[in-house]
């Protein structure tokens, strides 16, 4: 099988050197295992206004396994993931943050949990065996709160719904096409896949505060988008009881008529 690693980037110039130092040894180890026919890395620059693109180009120059795609303007995390999914060719796709809030060394144990009967493995800092290091309390409160509501609406056994650090089998991504362009897209993929019957395993690990730069998340906007989407999931669940369930909403998480 072929493995793709998709990494969205937005104004991450301060992280590029560390990205190369920490990520590339992991990719080389994966290439040497013999399990993967090939390993490719796809960076998607989401309209950065700093020199992220120039630094990525310099750091990964001459490495044919690395691709770099660019958005002319900032379109959002969900849009960057969509671009990466359309371009990558792996049978298995790993998505991870460029700021190493989840250690790149966790990619290998994450993939080991993708057994024959599992479609998605998601990082889970809110699992009893996971943890959080130095991330602002208000962000954890909101993220945990969102995951708690999805546990009620979707699956009570899954602890974390908001982590982008995941491994997917390609057929799941083709089926669970997300609509939202922003941060909600990460959760939307997982929820759509689970409602379609995908089997999900958790990888307990630690979420860390980013070492450089600032978070691009806008908490109020993300919270509103989760609330809208949760309303749609609830509507879908209730409609399914009478045989009319259809999860249909636009890129802002609003239900279409």
Short mmCIF file of the C-alpha atoms (twelve columns), coordinates in Angstrom:
data_MODEL
# 
_entry.id   MODEL 
# 
loop_
_atom_site.group_PDB 
_atom_site.id 
_atom_site.type_symbol 
_atom_site.label_atom_id 
_atom_site.label_alt_id 
_atom_site.label_comp_id 
_atom_site.label_asym_id 
_atom_site.label_seq_id 
_atom_site.Cartn_x 
_atom_site.Cartn_y 
_atom_site.Cartn_z 
_atom_site.pdbx_PDB_model_num 
ATOM 1   C CA . UNK A 1   0.000   0.000  0.000  1 
ATOM 2   C CA . UNK A 2   0.959   3.620  -0.454 1 
ATOM 3   C CA . UNK A 3   0.888   6.157  2.384  1 
ATOM 4   C CA . UNK A 4   0.145   9.866  2.038  1 
ATOM 5   C CA . UNK A 5   0.792   12.435 4.755  1 
ATOM 6   C CA . UNK A 6   -1.226  15.636 4.257  1 
ATOM 7   C CA . UNK A 7   -0.124  18.728 6.201  1 
ATOM 8   C CA . UNK A 8   -2.005  22.043 5.909  1 
ATOM 9   C CA . UNK A 9   0.062   25.171 6.605  1 
ATOM 10  C CA . UNK A 10  -0.903  28.780 7.193  1 
ATOM 11  C CA . UNK A 11  1.712   31.349 8.250  1 
ATOM 12  C CA . UNK A 12  3.962   28.674 9.738  1 
ATOM 13  C CA . UNK A 13  7.350   30.167 8.807  1 
ATOM 14  C CA . UNK A 14  8.594   29.861 12.386 1 
ATOM 15  C CA . UNK A 15  7.814   26.126 12.396 1 
ATOM 16  C CA . UNK A 16  9.321   25.053 9.071  1 
ATOM 17  C CA . UNK A 17  12.847  24.252 10.308 1 
ATOM 18  C CA . UNK A 18  11.488  22.154 13.166 1 
ATOM 19  C CA . UNK A 19  9.015   20.560 10.793 1 
ATOM 20  C CA . UNK A 20  11.830  19.268 8.616  1 
ATOM 21  C CA . UNK A 21  13.955  18.141 11.573 1 
ATOM 22  C CA . UNK A 22  11.141  16.305 13.364 1 
ATOM 23  C CA . UNK A 23  8.992   15.008 10.495 1 
ATOM 24  C CA . UNK A 24  11.487  13.775 7.929  1 
ATOM 25  C CA . UNK A 25  13.206  11.131 10.111 1 
ATOM 26  C CA . UNK A 26  9.737   9.644  10.747 1 
ATOM 27  C CA . UNK A 27  9.009   9.539  7.002  1 
ATOM 28  C CA . UNK A 28  12.370  7.851  6.368  1 
ATOM 29  C CA . UNK A 29  11.660  5.207  9.005  1 
ATOM 30  C CA . UNK A 30  8.282   4.506  7.420  1 
ATOM 31  C CA . UNK A 31  9.928   4.171  4.015  1 
ATOM 32  C CA . UNK A 32  12.352  1.591  5.384  1 
ATOM 33  C CA . UNK A 33  9.802   -0.642 7.090  1 
ATOM 34  C CA . UNK A 34  8.860   -2.417 3.875  1 
ATOM 35  C CA . UNK A 35  5.178   -2.138 4.758  1 
ATOM 36  C CA . UNK A 36  4.604   0.829  2.460  1 
ATOM 37  C CA . UNK A 37  5.172   0.703  -1.270 1 
ATOM 38  C CA . UNK A 38  5.785   4.467  -1.139 1 
ATOM 39  C CA . UNK A 39  5.368   7.381  1.279  1 
ATOM 40  C CA . UNK A 40  4.498   10.839 0.010  1 
ATOM 41  C CA . UNK A 41  4.115   14.119 1.908  1 
ATOM 42  C CA . UNK A 42  1.727   16.791 0.625  1 
ATOM 43  C CA . UNK A 43  1.961   20.294 2.089  1 
ATOM 44  C CA . UNK A 44  -0.974  22.594 1.404  1 
ATOM 45  C CA . UNK A 45  -0.213  26.262 1.957  1 
ATOM 46  C CA . UNK A 46  -3.510  27.978 2.684  1 
ATOM 47  C CA . UNK A 47  -2.686  31.456 1.401  1 
ATOM 48  C CA . UNK A 48  0.116   32.304 3.842  1 
ATOM 49  C CA . UNK A 49  1.115   35.970 4.007  1 
ATOM 50  C CA . UNK A 50  4.571   35.208 5.427  1 
ATOM 51  C CA . UNK A 51  7.403   33.241 3.771  1 
ATOM 52  C CA . UNK A 52  6.107   29.764 4.629  1 
ATOM 53  C CA . UNK A 53  6.139   28.688 0.974  1 
ATOM 54  C CA . UNK A 54  9.687   29.885 0.369  1 
ATOM 55  C CA . UNK A 55  10.974  28.102 3.462  1 
ATOM 56  C CA . UNK A 56  9.172   24.849 2.662  1 
ATOM 57  C CA . UNK A 57  10.540  24.973 -0.865 1 
ATOM 58  C CA . UNK A 58  14.070  25.485 0.441  1 
ATOM 59  C CA . UNK A 59  13.942  22.890 3.225  1 
ATOM 60  C CA . UNK A 60  12.469  20.111 1.060  1 
ATOM 61  C CA . UNK A 61  14.200  20.993 -2.214 1 
ATOM 62  C CA . UNK A 62  15.071  17.984 -4.336 1 
ATOM 63  C CA . UNK A 63  12.950  15.500 -2.360 1 
ATOM 64  C CA . UNK A 64  10.639  13.966 -4.940 1 
ATOM 65  C CA . UNK A 65  8.342   12.421 -2.331 1 
ATOM 66  C CA . UNK A 66  7.280   15.917 -1.199 1 
ATOM 67  C CA . UNK A 67  4.624   17.990 -2.948 1 
ATOM 68  C CA . UNK A 68  3.616   21.586 -2.223 1 
ATOM 69  C CA . UNK A 69  0.219   22.979 -3.180 1 
ATOM 70  C CA . UNK A 70  -0.877  26.585 -2.725 1 
ATOM 71  C CA . UNK A 71  -4.115  28.460 -2.242 1 
ATOM 72  C CA . UNK A 72  -4.027  31.978 -3.661 1 
ATOM 73  C CA . UNK A 73  -5.910  33.183 -0.579 1 
ATOM 74  C CA . UNK A 74  -6.682  31.866 2.889  1 
ATOM 75  C CA . UNK A 75  -9.668  29.531 2.516  1 
ATOM 76  C CA . UNK A 76  -9.634  27.632 5.804  1 
ATOM 77  C CA . UNK A 77  -8.424  24.352 7.266  1 
ATOM 78  C CA . UNK A 78  -11.237 22.266 5.794  1 
ATOM 79  C CA . UNK A 79  -10.528 23.651 2.325  1 
ATOM 80  C CA . UNK A 80  -6.802  22.917 2.709  1 
ATOM 81  C CA . UNK A 81  -7.568  19.331 3.684  1 
ATOM 82  C CA . UNK A 82  -9.887  18.949 0.698  1 
ATOM 83  C CA . UNK A 83  -7.126  20.153 -1.627 1 
ATOM 84  C CA . UNK A 84  -4.682  17.695 -0.060 1 
ATOM 85  C CA . UNK A 85  -7.115  14.789 -0.326 1 
ATOM 86  C CA . UNK A 86  -7.750  15.507 -3.998 1 
ATOM 87  C CA . UNK A 87  -4.022  15.576 -4.749 1 
ATOM 88  C CA . UNK A 88  -2.693  12.683 -2.678 1 
ATOM 89  C CA . UNK A 89  -2.561  9.130  -4.006 1 
ATOM 90  C CA . UNK A 90  -2.162  6.978  -0.891 1 
ATOM 91  C CA . UNK A 91  -4.298  3.991  0.064  1 
ATOM 92  C CA . UNK A 92  -3.953  5.339  3.612  1 
ATOM 93  C CA . UNK A 93  -3.940  9.071  4.370  1 
ATOM 94  C CA . UNK A 94  -2.526  10.631 7.545  1 
ATOM 95  C CA . UNK A 95  -3.445  14.219 8.389  1 
ATOM 96  C CA . UNK A 96  -1.380  16.088 10.944 1 
ATOM 97  C CA . UNK A 97  -0.779  19.620 12.181 1 
ATOM 98  C CA . UNK A 98  2.274   21.512 10.944 1 
ATOM 99  C CA . UNK A 99  2.972   22.950 14.412 1 
ATOM 100 C CA . UNK A 100 3.759   19.570 16.051 1 
ATOM 101 C CA . UNK A 101 1.037   19.925 18.679 1 
ATOM 102 C CA . UNK A 102 0.960   16.165 18.232 1 
ATOM 103 C CA . UNK A 103 4.477   14.776 18.008 1 
ATOM 104 C CA . UNK A 104 5.332   13.476 14.537 1 
ATOM 105 C CA . UNK A 105 6.810   10.424 16.221 1 
ATOM 106 C CA . UNK A 106 3.216   9.427  17.041 1 
ATOM 107 C CA . UNK A 107 2.516   8.761  13.339 1 
ATOM 108 C CA . UNK A 108 4.015   5.278  13.570 1 
ATOM 109 C CA . UNK A 109 1.965   4.068  16.571 1 
ATOM 110 C CA . UNK A 110 -1.113  5.773  15.099 1 
ATOM 111 C CA . UNK A 111 -0.756  3.667  11.944 1 
ATOM 112 C CA . UNK A 112 -0.290  0.462  13.942 1 
ATOM 113 C CA . UNK A 113 -3.849  0.870  15.229 1 
ATOM 114 C CA . UNK A 114 -5.197  0.887  11.654 1 
ATOM 115 C CA . UNK A 115 -5.889  -2.846 11.646 1 
ATOM 116 C CA . UNK A 116 -7.885  -4.690 8.988  1 
ATOM 117 C CA . UNK A 117 -11.217 -3.985 10.736 1 
ATOM 118 C CA . UNK A 118 -10.590 -0.265 11.387 1 
ATOM 119 C CA . UNK A 119 -11.305 2.538  8.885  1 
ATOM 120 C CA . UNK A 120 -10.069 5.578  10.851 1 
ATOM 121 C CA . UNK A 121 -7.675  6.060  13.749 1 
ATOM 122 C CA . UNK A 122 -7.964  9.408  15.511 1 
ATOM 123 C CA . UNK A 123 -5.659  10.932 18.092 1 
ATOM 124 C CA . UNK A 124 -7.426  11.240 21.424 1 
ATOM 125 C CA . UNK A 125 -5.977  13.472 24.131 1 
ATOM 126 C CA . UNK A 126 -9.296  13.272 25.998 1 
ATOM 127 C CA . UNK A 127 -9.086  9.504  26.279 1 
ATOM 128 C CA . UNK A 128 -8.349  8.404  29.887 1 
ATOM 129 C CA . UNK A 129 -4.876  7.356  28.732 1 
ATOM 130 C CA . UNK A 130 -4.248  10.587 26.786 1 
ATOM 131 C CA . UNK A 131 -3.394  14.038 28.100 1 
ATOM 132 C CA . UNK A 132 -2.883  17.742 27.460 1 
ATOM 133 C CA . UNK A 133 0.275   19.779 28.099 1 
ATOM 134 C CA . UNK A 134 0.149   23.557 28.623 1 
ATOM 135 C CA . UNK A 135 -2.697  24.251 26.162 1 
ATOM 136 C CA . UNK A 136 -4.826  27.236 27.306 1 
ATOM 137 C CA . UNK A 137 -7.619  26.077 29.581 1 
ATOM 138 C CA . UNK A 138 -10.426 27.876 27.735 1 
ATOM 139 C CA . UNK A 139 -9.547  26.094 24.479 1 
ATOM 140 C CA . UNK A 140 -9.554  22.705 26.170 1 
ATOM 141 C CA . UNK A 141 -12.858 23.517 27.851 1 
ATOM 142 C CA . UNK A 142 -14.511 24.390 24.524 1 
ATOM 143 C CA . UNK A 143 -12.957 21.471 22.655 1 
ATOM 144 C CA . UNK A 144 -13.898 18.973 25.365 1 
ATOM 145 C CA . UNK A 145 -17.384 20.461 25.502 1 
ATOM 146 C CA . UNK A 146 -17.834 20.029 21.757 1 
ATOM 147 C CA . UNK A 147 -16.577 16.437 21.914 1 
ATOM 148 C CA . UNK A 148 -18.936 15.713 24.818 1 
ATOM 149 C CA . UNK A 149 -21.940 16.798 22.734 1 
ATOM 150 C CA . UNK A 150 -20.807 14.692 19.763 1 
ATOM 151 C CA . UNK A 151 -20.511 11.742 22.124 1 
ATOM 152 C CA . UNK A 152 -24.213 12.169 22.897 1 
ATOM 153 C CA . UNK A 153 -25.188 12.694 19.260 1 
ATOM 154 C CA . UNK A 154 -22.940 10.177 17.496 1 
ATOM 155 C CA . UNK A 155 -20.978 7.660  19.578 1 
ATOM 156 C CA . UNK A 156 -20.534 7.727  23.368 1 
ATOM 157 C CA . UNK A 157 -17.432 5.519  23.221 1 
ATOM 158 C CA . UNK A 158 -15.293 7.993  21.268 1 
ATOM 159 C CA . UNK A 159 -13.659 10.614 23.496 1 
ATOM 160 C CA . UNK A 160 -12.174 13.129 21.025 1 
ATOM 161 C CA . UNK A 161 -13.916 14.491 17.910 1 
ATOM 162 C CA . UNK A 162 -11.847 17.603 17.247 1 
ATOM 163 C CA . UNK A 163 -8.316  16.316 16.566 1 
ATOM 164 C CA . UNK A 164 -6.950  16.617 13.026 1 
ATOM 165 C CA . UNK A 165 -4.217  14.045 13.691 1 
ATOM 166 C CA . UNK A 166 -5.707  10.925 12.090 1 
ATOM 167 C CA . UNK A 167 -5.157  8.021  9.720  1 
ATOM 168 C CA . UNK A 168 -7.846  7.229  7.150  1 
ATOM 169 C CA . UNK A 169 -8.414  4.522  4.606  1 
ATOM 170 C CA . UNK A 170 -8.986  6.236  1.261  1 
ATOM 171 C CA . UNK A 171 -12.486 4.783  0.595  1 
ATOM 172 C CA . UNK A 172 -13.711 6.427  3.806  1 
ATOM 173 C CA . UNK A 173 -12.505 9.847  2.644  1 
ATOM 174 C CA . UNK A 174 -14.157 9.391  -0.742 1 
ATOM 175 C CA . UNK A 175 -17.455 8.574  0.926  1 
ATOM 176 C CA . UNK A 176 -17.384 11.143 3.749  1 
ATOM 177 C CA . UNK A 177 -16.786 14.266 1.660  1 
ATOM 178 C CA . UNK A 178 -16.807 17.267 3.970  1 
ATOM 179 C CA . UNK A 179 -18.434 20.562 3.039  1 
ATOM 180 C CA . UNK A 180 -17.136 22.990 5.662  1 
ATOM 181 C CA . UNK A 181 -14.059 25.039 4.722  1 
ATOM 182 C CA . UNK A 182 -13.047 25.977 8.278  1 
ATOM 183 C CA . UNK A 183 -11.924 24.114 11.387 1 
ATOM 184 C CA . UNK A 184 -15.276 22.330 11.628 1 
ATOM 185 C CA . UNK A 185 -14.278 20.322 8.548  1 
ATOM 186 C CA . UNK A 186 -12.044 18.154 10.755 1 
ATOM 187 C CA . UNK A 187 -14.978 17.051 12.910 1 
ATOM 188 C CA . UNK A 188 -17.357 16.871 9.959  1 
ATOM 189 C CA . UNK A 189 -15.201 14.242 8.227  1 
ATOM 190 C CA . UNK A 190 -15.233 12.031 11.304 1 
ATOM 191 C CA . UNK A 191 -18.956 12.435 12.009 1 
ATOM 192 C CA . UNK A 192 -19.980 11.823 8.402  1 
ATOM 193 C CA . UNK A 193 -17.774 8.735  8.248  1 
ATOM 194 C CA . UNK A 194 -19.189 7.337  11.482 1 
ATOM 195 C CA . UNK A 195 -22.778 7.968  10.384 1 
ATOM 196 C CA . UNK A 196 -21.887 6.079  7.198  1 
ATOM 197 C CA . UNK A 197 -20.782 3.116  9.307  1 
ATOM 198 C CA . UNK A 198 -17.007 3.627  9.458  1 
ATOM 199 C CA . UNK A 199 -15.170 1.831  12.262 1 
ATOM 200 C CA . UNK A 200 -13.064 4.236  14.333 1 
ATOM 201 C CA . UNK A 201 -10.266 3.486  16.805 1 
ATOM 202 C CA . UNK A 202 -8.675  5.986  19.187 1 
ATOM 203 C CA . UNK A 203 -4.973  6.530  19.687 1 
ATOM 204 C CA . UNK A 204 -4.482  7.990  23.177 1 
ATOM 205 C CA . UNK A 205 -1.690  10.564 23.064 1 
ATOM 206 C CA . UNK A 206 -0.712  13.968 24.362 1 
ATOM 207 C CA . UNK A 207 -1.760  17.292 22.897 1 
ATOM 208 C CA . UNK A 208 0.951   19.926 23.379 1 
ATOM 209 C CA . UNK A 209 1.034   23.679 23.099 1 
ATOM 210 C CA . UNK A 210 2.617   24.854 19.844 1 
ATOM 211 C CA . UNK A 211 6.288   25.795 20.164 1 
ATOM 212 C CA . UNK A 212 6.298   28.723 17.726 1 
ATOM 213 C CA . UNK A 213 3.794   31.165 16.302 1 
ATOM 214 C CA . UNK A 214 0.187   31.676 17.246 1 
ATOM 215 C CA . UNK A 215 -2.867  29.506 16.843 1 
ATOM 216 C CA . UNK A 216 -5.039  30.386 13.842 1 
ATOM 217 C CA . UNK A 217 -8.192  29.152 15.550 1 
ATOM 218 C CA . UNK A 218 -10.924 31.711 16.212 1 
ATOM 219 C CA . UNK A 219 -12.740 30.223 19.159 1 
ATOM 220 C CA . UNK A 220 -16.049 32.111 18.870 1 
ATOM 221 C CA . UNK A 221 -16.427 31.341 15.168 1 
ATOM 222 C CA . UNK A 222 -15.489 27.700 15.617 1 
ATOM 223 C CA . UNK A 223 -17.922 27.327 18.511 1 
ATOM 224 C CA . UNK A 224 -20.782 28.749 16.435 1 
ATOM 225 C CA . UNK A 225 -19.996 26.409 13.556 1 
ATOM 226 C CA . UNK A 226 -20.006 23.391 15.887 1 
ATOM 227 C CA . UNK A 227 -23.370 24.402 17.322 1 
ATOM 228 C CA . UNK A 228 -24.866 24.727 13.830 1 
ATOM 229 C CA . UNK A 229 -23.452 21.377 12.794 1 
ATOM 230 C CA . UNK A 230 -24.627 19.682 15.976 1 
ATOM 231 C CA . UNK A 231 -28.128 20.914 15.239 1 
ATOM 232 C CA . UNK A 232 -27.886 19.281 11.819 1 
ATOM 233 C CA . UNK A 233 -26.649 16.002 13.281 1 
ATOM 234 C CA . UNK A 234 -29.522 16.054 15.775 1 
ATOM 235 C CA . UNK A 235 -31.977 16.764 12.937 1 
ATOM 236 C CA . UNK A 236 -30.468 13.878 10.970 1 
ATOM 237 C CA . UNK A 237 -30.778 11.531 13.935 1 
ATOM 238 C CA . UNK A 238 -34.400 12.476 14.569 1 
ATOM 239 C CA . UNK A 239 -35.284 12.298 10.874 1 
ATOM 240 C CA . UNK A 240 -33.671 8.872  10.617 1 
ATOM 241 C CA . UNK A 241 -36.173 7.581  13.136 1 
ATOM 242 C CA . UNK A 242 -38.913 8.167  10.576 1 
ATOM 243 C CA . UNK A 243 -36.808 7.133  7.574  1 
ATOM 244 C CA . UNK A 244 -36.048 10.605 6.271  1 
ATOM 245 C CA . UNK A 245 -32.526 11.168 7.571  1 
ATOM 246 C CA . UNK A 246 -30.240 13.201 5.308  1 
ATOM 247 C CA . UNK A 247 -27.234 15.181 6.483  1 
ATOM 248 C CA . UNK A 248 -27.385 18.148 4.104  1 
ATOM 249 C CA . UNK A 249 -25.803 21.508 4.880  1 
ATOM 250 C CA . UNK A 250 -23.698 24.173 3.236  1 
ATOM 251 C CA . UNK A 251 -20.062 25.156 3.779  1 
ATOM 252 C CA . UNK A 252 -20.984 27.230 6.857  1 
ATOM 253 C CA . UNK A 253 -22.702 24.309 8.574  1 
ATOM 254 C CA . UNK A 254 -26.219 25.642 7.876  1 
ATOM 255 C CA . UNK A 255 -28.925 23.229 6.753  1 
ATOM 256 C CA . UNK A 256 -30.037 23.556 3.167  1 
ATOM 257 C CA . UNK A 257 -33.794 23.731 2.562  1 
# 
